[in-house]
Amino acid sequence: MIREFAEGVRLLLRGFGTWRRRPGLMALGLVPGVIAAIVLLAGLVPLALSLPVVADALTPFADGWATEWRTALRLAVGVVVFAAALALASAVFSALALAIGDPFYQRIWRAVEVDLGDPPPADGGGFWTAVGEGIRLVLLGILIAVLVLLLGIVPLVGGFLGPISGVVLSGRMLARELTGRAFDARDLSPADRAALFRGSRARVLGFGVATQLCFLIPGGAVAVMPAAVAGATTLARTMLQRTPLATVPG
């Protein structure tokens, strides 16, 4: 499992190698990420600045506590609230970037498929497919954010459990979303996709967690998105090799 997780991380790094082969194409992939990041920063920055007020409002029962305990609780609450916001922001960023940048990311996906050999004849979805997937991604992001908040209120371990769960769940969601184009192009059924993800759980998780952690670095989401699209294309190909489906070309 550890080896497979590490292989997922390596596939993201391999995605960065596409810059060496297709620098102009990958540079175009930065544009939608910049636009999506500007939109999200307009919401995240005010939230970050108001976290002390939010934490105070959520914990009025702690007003009479000793200063050190009150401070520790409200710090933990602030961390959990921001972790939930980041989980949702990750989903919204991906949805916006994929919808805005569909033509760019489609070209990156196709270039990687061609480099790998035997590309599928069809393109993976289109603009409206990206919009539909984006809406689904945002809804999943909301569910993850709520779950992170609920885990965050667990006594003693919530401040740790909430953020970690947010990274893992968001990473898994990103990996599934970014491999979607390769599977759409091969016209895979939901059952086929489920079989592929069952056969490569640790690898998918490694790729997704590495991508999500990069997204948490300031400016990381913009810089990583083109490489994540390229790496996810290779990830999808390795999943097909590990769990062959007789009806799938490529």
C-alpha angles and dihedrals in degrees: 000000000000091000091051092047089052090049089057090053090048091054090059089051088049088056088061087058088070087075088069094052100035109021097156094049093047091048089057087055090064093066099074090044091056091051093047092047093053090053092050096045088058087067104031098052095056089045092052091049092050098045094108090054092046092049091049091050092050095049108044089142089069095061092101096045124109111278096248094050093044091050093047092049095048092046089054091047090050091051092050093047091051091045089054090048090051091050090054092042090054091055093045092047092051092046093050095043094048093047096044095040100039094123092049096045091045089058091048091049092048092047092053091046090052092048090052092049134237096050118194114263095232129066118244106255124297144238097306091044088054091049092050092047089047092056090049090048092053091049090051089048090055091051091049091048091052091048091050090052092049093048089046093064093058105117118256098352101046096091089057101032096051099056094041091051089048092055094046097045094042091047092052090048091050093050092051092047097046093050090051096091093056090050093044089054089055092046094235119183121231089254091054092049091049090053091051093050091047089054094052106030098138093042092050090047092050091052093045097046092047090050093047092049089052089050089057092060111092106264090003096115092058094046096044102044098084091046090047090054090049093044093047090054090056090043090055091050092051090049090055090050093050095047106028117205111200095212096053122094119215 
